[in-house]
Amino acid sequence: MSTKYLGKGTINGPHIRNDWTSQWKMKQVLIALIFPTIGAIYFFGWRSLVMIITSILTCVLLEGVIQKASKQPITVNDLTAVITGWLLALTLPTSAPLWTVLVGDFIAIVLVKHLGGGLGRNWINPAVAARVLLKLFFSPWITNWIAPGPDVITTVTPLVALGHFSREISATTPEWWKLFLGIDLGGPMGETSKLLLLIAGGYLIVRKIIHPFVPLLTLSSFYLAILIYSGFNFSFATAHLLSGALIMAAVFMVTDYTTSPATDKGKYYFAIGCGLLCAVLRIVLDLPGGIGVAIVVMNLAVPFIDQWTMHRVYGEKEFKITPIIDKENRKGLSSFK
């Protein structure tokens, strides 16, 4: 059967059409990232854009240098390094020094992505892992939250007010609509406006880049766990849901192709696990945020989820999956690293 080229897609044989390429998917993710970036610039000023551009250029440069030095094909045109740098920058506050951005980029591209095998083979989401390690080792610099506005005022995130094992909303917790719109909130610049994040998620769903059940299951499992813990205090659970990086992670990170399970059922279990584990980390360990650690833990559990949910080959008594081979098969399909 012949293959005929039509525009960006191809016609394989007389009836099977394949319009999507890996690079096209990456471009859709880049378009979606514009929405939280608009919010970052609006709330925190043009330094946000400077940090994003710096992070993107650094990630692209590091990937190109590593591939050139190791005599690998240069694949910076696949846009995955661009997405890594962009995402990582959005997880930082504008008060973070630029050197912390560079350190985070090095961790994401060199230590996590390429030491982990490169595109399609890494087990852990590079942007998430870099953010977790930055918070662990450089908290004085990247957790000095700055409130939006012309005056540089140090503030705290709503999660601090909701923490300390409380089950009630404190007087310092912003109203739900401020949490939703991102008004007067300190914290990482990309997570501020939940409205813009949901618009970005809606765009990715409409373009069929992510499955709507994955972010929905992440958020609903988290909300249910907080609701039960608080004795069905809906205001408290809603404030938790709208605070921190949970919605941003549900849209851009839990949905990552490479570091999530291969099967649809596995992806659903993975999403529920991320939501529940995030709730446990916030409740039991009083860990603000917690979603980054939850994703890393669930990333490590992916081979077991694949083993559990993969369909058994007809005629075989037991199905065994080799994670590296599985990652190889998905090479080039990653949207978020």
Buried (B, 14 or more C-beta within 10 A) or exposed (E): EEEEEEEEEBBEEEEEEEEBBBEBBBBBBBBBBEBBBBBBBBBBBEBBBBBBEBBBBBBBBBBBEBBEEEEEEEBBEBBBBBBBBBBBBBBBBBBBBEEBBBBBBBBBBBBBBBEBBBBBBBBBBBBBBBBBBBBEEBEEBBBBBBBBEEEEEEBBBBBBBBBEEEEEBBEEBBEBEBBBBBBBBBBBBBBBBBBBBBBBBBBBBEBEBBBBBBBBBBBBBBBBBBBEBBEEBEEBBBBBBBBBBBBBBBBBBBBBBBBBBBBEEBBBBBBBBBBBBBBBBBBEEBBBBBBBBBBBBBBEBBBEBBBBBBEEEEEEEEEEBEBEEBBEEBBBBBBBB
